[in-house]
Amino acid sequence: MIHVIASISVKPGKVPEFLEAFKVNASHVKNEKGCIDYVPGLDFKTGLPPQVLDENMVTVIEKWGSMEALKAHLKAPHMLAYREKVKDIVLGLSLKVLEEA
């Protein structure tokens, strides 16, 4: 199983617009072969150190059955359309791809 943590920096004030587009696309992603889980998350203020909060960051937590499934996901037509739709409100993206230890 492959785990992905995608941190997406969104322009200030644009998180609701981003999440709307994300959720429409997520319905397609969840139907992809090999997709086990695909959910967005927002920072939740807990007061626990060393938590760093960023109201303009959306963290996507993904689980895939294989690396091949993840690679196919990145090239899927709905992903290309989604990236085009959000390109003007996304400032940056970082990925962490993990395998179970």
C-alpha positions as CSV (number, residue, x, y, z in Angstrom):
1,M,0.0,0.0,0.0
2,I,1.2,3.5,-0.8
3,H,0.3,6.5,1.4
4,V,0.4,10.1,0.1
5,I,0.4,13.3,2.0
6,A,-0.2,16.2,-0.4
7,S,0.1,19.7,1.1
8,I,-1.6,22.3,-1.2
9,S,-1.0,26.0,-0.5
10,V,-4.0,28.0,-1.6
11,K,-4.3,31.7,-2.1
12,P,-5.7,33.5,0.9
13,G,-9.5,33.5,0.9
14,K,-9.7,30.8,-1.8
15,V,-9.9,27.7,0.3
16,P,-13.7,27.3,0.0
17,E,-13.4,27.6,-3.8
18,F,-10.6,25.1,-3.9
19,L,-12.5,22.6,-1.7
20,E,-15.6,22.8,-3.9
21,A,-13.5,21.9,-7.0
22,F,-11.6,19.2,-5.0
23,K,-14.8,17.5,-3.8
24,V,-16.3,17.4,-7.3
25,N,-13.0,15.8,-8.5
26,A,-12.7,13.4,-5.5
27,S,-15.9,11.6,-6.6
28,H,-14.0,10.6,-9.8
29,V,-10.8,9.8,-7.9
30,K,-12.6,7.4,-5.5
31,N,-13.8,5.4,-8.5
32,E,-10.2,4.9,-9.8
33,K,-8.7,1.4,-9.7
34,G,-6.5,1.1,-6.7
35,C,-7.8,4.1,-4.8
36,I,-8.4,3.2,-1.1
37,D,-8.9,6.6,0.4
38,Y,-8.7,10.2,-0.8
39,V,-9.8,12.9,1.7
40,P,-8.9,16.6,2.2
41,G,-8.1,18.0,5.6
42,L,-7.8,21.5,7.1
43,D,-5.7,22.4,10.1
44,F,-7.6,21.9,13.4
45,K,-6.5,24.1,16.3
46,T,-5.6,21.9,19.2
47,G,-3.1,23.8,21.2
48,L,-0.8,20.8,21.1
49,P,2.9,21.7,20.5
50,P,4.6,21.7,18.0
51,Q,1.5,22.2,15.8
52,V,1.9,24.8,13.1
53,L,-1.4,26.1,11.7
54,D,-1.9,27.4,8.2
55,E,-5.5,28.5,7.2
56,N,-4.5,28.5,3.6
57,M,-3.2,24.9,3.5
58,V,-5.3,21.9,2.4
59,T,-3.7,18.5,3.2
60,V,-4.9,15.6,1.2
61,I,-4.5,12.2,2.7
62,E,-4.4,9.4,0.1
63,K,-4.1,5.6,0.2
64,W,-3.4,3.6,-3.0
65,G,-3.1,-0.1,-3.6
66,S,0.1,0.3,-5.6
67,M,2.5,2.7,-7.1
68,E,1.1,1.9,-10.5
69,A,-2.4,3.0,-9.4
70,L,-0.9,6.3,-8.0
71,K,0.9,6.9,-11.3
72,A,-2.3,6.2,-13.3
73,H,-4.2,8.6,-11.0
74,L,-1.7,11.4,-11.8
75,K,-2.4,11.1,-15.5
76,A,-6.2,10.5,-15.4
77,P,-8.2,13.0,-17.6
78,H,-10.2,14.2,-14.6
79,M,-7.0,15.1,-12.7
80,L,-5.7,17.1,-15.7
81,A,-9.0,19.0,-15.9
82,Y,-9.0,19.5,-12.1
83,R,-5.5,20.9,-12.1
84,E,-6.4,23.3,-14.9
85,K,-9.5,24.4,-12.9
86,V,-7.6,25.2,-9.7
87,K,-4.3,26.5,-11.2
88,D,-5.0,30.1,-10.6
89,I,-5.8,29.6,-6.9
90,V,-3.0,27.1,-5.9
91,L,0.3,28.7,-4.9
92,G,2.2,25.5,-4.4
93,L,2.2,21.8,-3.8
94,S,4.4,19.3,-2.0
95,L,4.1,15.5,-1.9
96,K,5.2,12.9,0.6
97,V,4.9,9.4,-0.8
98,L,5.3,6.7,1.8
99,E,5.3,2.9,2.0
100,E,4.6,1.0,5.1
101,A,7.7,0.4,7.2
